[in-house]
Amino acid sequence: WPEPPLRPVVSAAEIDLRIQEIVKKLDQQIPPRPFTHVNTTTSATHSTATIIKPRHTYCRGDQLDIMLEARDHLGHRKQYGGDFLRARMSSPALQAGAAGKVTDFNNGTYLVSFILFWEGQVTLSILLIHPSEGASALWRARNQGYDKVIFTGQFSSGTSQVNADCALVLNSSAELCQYLDAQDQEAFYCVKPQHIPCAALSHVHSKNKDVSYLSKQEKILFERSNVGVEIMENFNVINVSRCNKVTVSVKEKCKPGMTSTAPSGYVWKNTWNPVSCSLAAVDMKKCLRGKFIYLMGDSTVRQWMEYFKTSIQTLKPVDLHESGKLKHQLAVDLDRNIIIQWQKHGYPLIGSTTYSVKEIEYIARAIDRTGGDKNTIIVISLGQHFRPYPIDVFIRRVLNVHKAVQRLLLRSPDTMVIIKLENIREMDSDVERFGDFHGYIQYLTIKDIFQDLNVGIIDAWDITIAYGTNNVHPPEYVVRNQVNILLNYIC
């Protein structure tokens, strides 16, 4: 027998160290901000946006730069950066949109750049999602507590059912059931019901707990009227012309491992067009012949599963004898040998409806038991359910998934792995728990962690900003365009 390795490839201590490093880096990007009064926070109304070198007409392909000067409600210039801004340009009549790029000079000024991808009348928008003081407060509040969501576990014992409190961290003197992933040291806990074994946990549901780590004054910043306020309110539309520019650059077809640009693409006629590569229309049935597609993660990638099922009539769902929205899904086309399945990620899994946890497993374990080959495609989507927790929970999960992908690509280098990044979501959703500021930090983190592996990235963040959907479950046409990137990667 070969000698077993003396220690795992990456030890638990190394992971802890890596988490600390990443958190420290993020802490430096989001320094604590003084907050004495709402009047001293950034005001969208008083801040000024000025086009640098304005022109009467702009040419398609030009870059348009705007200098943004942040001011508080009293009209004073801000001396520091950190405002959470979202820039977008759009032409609703052309069903066109794209994200802008924001550069923070950390002195109260920002450069907002737009690439004028199409011709026609274009509207520019810069939203102050949160002032820097709000971003700082959200970051502090996020990393303070694990109890913003409470879980209820259902234990089955004979004919009766007993409920108990569950969580990622339980401050309780009662006897606890520990559901531990020993390999990656990730755990979920429940208060142990009397006379019932821990193994009897069968279902879980969650609800938001009435708890907040924001002060009364800070909460004012997150009232709906103060979130996502337009800075360029009185701005006229700009006209973009072709200008006889000859631009016939032939871009290569999109494939995994390509470096991303900012913005990574734009929407035109409701279709997503990447900047650095080209997408073609793909015959889905032909493309997926003989393929095994494994969708792992949250409901935003379950939307892909639904899309496949409605788009390929010959794909038949297999009843796996589970119920509810979070049930494991499998669909097959026997003639073309297409297998597509979706499974939820492990705890924390937030859902107000009761879901089964009998078959729940962490994505890293699901990847470890996948053989992988050139016909296997794994799509991973993580993020939304981690927003209410201290950032180290998300970082640990992503590092563990990264390690599992690394192991998979060592044994089966021709397996395709795709990371679907987070969608933006509703601005009026519970900001302290689920706001996009948390999602954005996770978006930066996961991109950073996976940059050293040959995986495909589907930048759903950029795509959903370009579409301007503001819905955690965007409409079908957005899902179709996300899936089209996947099909281009495969075929």
Buried (B, 14 or more C-beta within 10 A) or exposed (E): EEEEEEEEEBEEEEBBEBBEEBBEEBEEEBEEBEBEEBEBBBBBEBBEBEBEEEEEEBBBBBEBBBBBBBBBBEEBBBEBBBBBBBBBBBBEEBBBBBBBBBEBEEEBBBBBBBBBBBBBEBBBBBBBBBBBBBBBBBBBBBBBBBBBBBBBBBBBEEEEBBBBBBBBBBEEEEEBBEBEBEBBEBBBBBBBBEEBEBEBBBBBBBEBBEEBBBEEBBBBBBEEEBBBBBBBEEBEEBEBBEEEEEEEEEEEEBEBEBEBBBBBBBBBEBBBBBBEBEBEEBEBBEBBBEBBBBBBBBBBBBBBBBBBBEBBEEBEEEEEEEEEEBBBBBBBBEEBEBBBBBBBBBBBBBBEEBBBBEEBBBBBBBBBEBEBEEBBBBBBBBBBBBBBBBBBBBBBBBBBBBBBBBBBBEEBEEBBBBBBBBBBBBBEBBBBBBBBBBBBBBBBBBBBBBEEBEBBBBBBBBBBBBBBBBBBBBEEBBBBBBBBBBBBBBB
